[in-house]
Amino acid sequence: MVRTFIKWTAVAVCAVGLTGCGTVSTIGKLEDGAGAEASRMWDRWIEAEGDIAVATTWERKVAKGVTTDDIENILRSVASERNMKDVGSLPLSKELEARTGQKQKFLQVYSFCTPTTARRMVDFSPHMAAYLPCRITVVEKEDGLWLYTLNMDMMIKMGRKLPSPLKEEAKAVRDTIFEMMERASKGEV
């Protein structure tokens, strides 16, 4: 019994040691500030009682009086100003109304992309393709309209160090999405 305990304790110590070495090695390859961003995400995850979507997204409450048409126009305006391509939208609430014959709360996904940055990001990590294109969703809730998008800081700050010029391009995309969220939520043309 004692031998078995010692054996499994040794296995556990070795496993933890190897994992620890891998963690230390990986930490050295991450962007500066990765730990702080991971900590912010962890806090949001805990506050949301384990809802991972809360931890990995940004949200903005839309100011009273700002309409869905205002939001759409502002999103497209900022995209144009910042040289980001509008690649379409998915009017989910209209589709649901067509299927059910019943009025639905507004739900629409707007998609944007900077093709050259997208290509470079996928070349850097093919798994990044799952995050393409950048999306902002407008959701009507009981208390009004809300905007949701992927936390772009997570994409830039928490991963492996991005090489130049990809790092600067990814930051420009992040800044554009952030500006879209801010201006659309406030109704600022």
C-alpha positions in Angstrom: 0.0 0.0 0.0 2.8 2.4 0.9 4.7 1.5 -2.2 1.6 2.2 -4.4 1.1 5.6 -2.7 4.8 6.5 -3.2 4.6 5.4 -6.8 1.5 7.5 -7.6 2.9 10.5 -5.7 6.1 10.3 -7.8 4.0 10.1 -11.0 1.9 13.1 -9.9 5.0 15.2 -9.0 6.6 14.4 -12.4 3.4 15.3 -14.2 3.1 18.6 -12.3 6.8 19.3 -12.9 6.5 18.7 -16.7 3.4 20.7 -17.0 5.0 23.5 -15.0 8.0 23.5 -17.3 5.7 23.7 -20.3 3.8 26.6 -18.7 7.0 28.5 -18.0 8.1 27.9 -21.6 4.8 29.1 -23.0 4.6 32.2 -20.8 7.8 33.4 -22.4 6.2 33.3 -25.9 3.1 35.4 -25.0 2.4 39.0 -25.6 3.2 41.5 -22.8 0.1 41.9 -20.6 -1.2 38.4 -21.3 -1.5 37.6 -17.6 -3.4 40.8 -16.9 -5.9 40.2 -19.7 -6.3 36.5 -18.6 -7.0 37.8 -15.1 -9.7 40.3 -16.4 -11.3 37.4 -18.3 -11.2 35.1 -15.3 -12.9 37.8 -13.1 -15.6 38.3 -15.7 -16.1 34.5 -15.9 -16.4 34.2 -12.1 -18.8 37.2 -11.9 -20.9 35.6 -14.7 -21.1 32.3 -12.7 -19.2 30.4 -15.4 -20.7 31.9 -18.5 -17.7 31.8 -20.9 -19.4 34.0 -23.4 -19.5 36.9 -20.9 -15.7 36.4 -20.3 -14.8 36.5 -24.0 -17.0 39.3 -25.3 -17.5 43.1 -25.0 -20.9 44.6 -24.7 -22.4 48.0 -24.8 -25.8 49.2 -23.9 -27.3 51.4 -26.6 -28.4 54.9 -25.5 -32.1 55.7 -25.5 -33.3 57.1 -28.8 -30.6 55.4 -30.9 -32.4 53.2 -33.5 -31.3 50.0 -35.2 -31.0 52.1 -38.4 -28.7 54.5 -36.6 -26.6 51.7 -35.4 -26.3 50.1 -38.8 -25.4 53.4 -40.5 -22.7 54.1 -37.8 -21.2 50.6 -38.0 -20.9 50.9 -41.8 -19.6 54.5 -41.6 -16.8 53.6 -39.2 -15.9 50.5 -41.2 -15.6 52.7 -44.3 -13.6 55.4 -42.5 -11.2 52.7 -41.2 -10.9 50.8 -44.5 -12.7 47.7 -43.1 -15.0 45.8 -45.5 -18.7 45.3 -44.7 -19.1 41.6 -45.6 -22.8 41.3 -44.9 -25.4 40.9 -42.2 -27.7 38.2 -40.9 -31.2 39.5 -40.0 -32.1 36.7 -37.6 -35.2 38.4 -36.2 -36.6 38.9 -39.7 -36.0 35.3 -40.5 -37.7 34.2 -37.3 -40.7 36.4 -38.1 -40.9 34.9 -41.6 -40.8 31.4 -40.1 -43.2 31.9 -37.2 -45.5 34.8 -38.4 -44.9 36.5 -35.0 -43.1 39.7 -34.2 -39.6 39.1 -32.8 -37.2 41.2 -30.7 -34.5 42.7 -33.0 -31.5 40.4 -33.5 -29.0 41.0 -36.3 -25.4 40.1 -36.9 -23.2 42.5 -38.8 -19.9 41.2 -40.3 -16.8 43.1 -41.2 -13.3 42.1 -42.4 -10.0 43.4 -43.4 -9.0 40.6 -45.9 -5.2 41.0 -45.8 -5.1 41.0 -42.0 -7.5 38.0 -41.9 -5.2 36.1 -44.3 -2.1 36.9 -42.3 -3.8 36.0 -39.0 -4.9 32.6 -40.4 -1.4 32.0 -41.8 -0.1 32.7 -38.2 -2.6 30.4 -36.6 -5.2 28.5 -38.8 -7.5 28.3 -35.7 -8.0 32.0 -36.0 -10.2 31.2 -39.0 -13.0 30.3 -36.5 -13.1 34.0 -35.4 -13.6 35.3 -38.9 -15.1 37.6 -39.9 -15.4 40.2 -37.1 -19.0 40.4 -36.0 -21.1 42.9 -34.0 -24.5 41.7 -33.0 -27.4 44.0 -32.1 -29.7 42.4 -29.5 -33.0 43.8 -28.4 -33.6 42.9 -24.7 -36.3 44.0 -22.2 -34.2 47.0 -21.3 -33.4 48.1 -24.8 -30.8 47.5 -27.5 -27.4 46.0 -26.7 -24.2 45.5 -28.9 -22.0 42.4 -28.5 -18.7 41.4 -30.1 -15.7 39.2 -29.4 -13.2 40.6 -26.9 -10.5 41.7 -29.3 -8.0 42.3 -26.5 -8.2 38.6 -25.8 -7.2 37.9 -29.4 -4.3 40.4 -29.4 -2.9 40.3 -25.8 -3.3 36.7 -24.7 -1.8 34.7 -27.5 1.7 34.1 -28.9 3.5 37.3 -29.8 2.4 38.5 -33.2 5.1 39.5 -35.6 5.1 42.9 -37.3 3.3 44.0 -39.4 0.5 41.6 -38.2 0.6 42.9 -34.7 -0.1 46.5 -35.9 -2.7 45.3 -38.3 -4.5 43.3 -35.7 -4.5 46.2 -33.3 -6.0 48.4 -36.1 -8.8 45.9 -36.5 -9.3 45.8 -32.7 -9.4 49.6 -32.5 -11.9 49.7 -35.4 -14.3 47.2 -33.7 -13.9 49.1 -30.4 -14.7 52.4 -32.1 -17.7 50.9 -33.9 -19.1 49.6 -30.5 -18.5 53.0 -28.8 -19.9 55.2 -31.5 -22.9 53.0 -32.3 -23.9 52.6 -28.7 -23.9 56.4 -28.3 -25.4 57.2 -31.7 -22.3 59.2 -32.7 -22.1 59.5 -36.4 
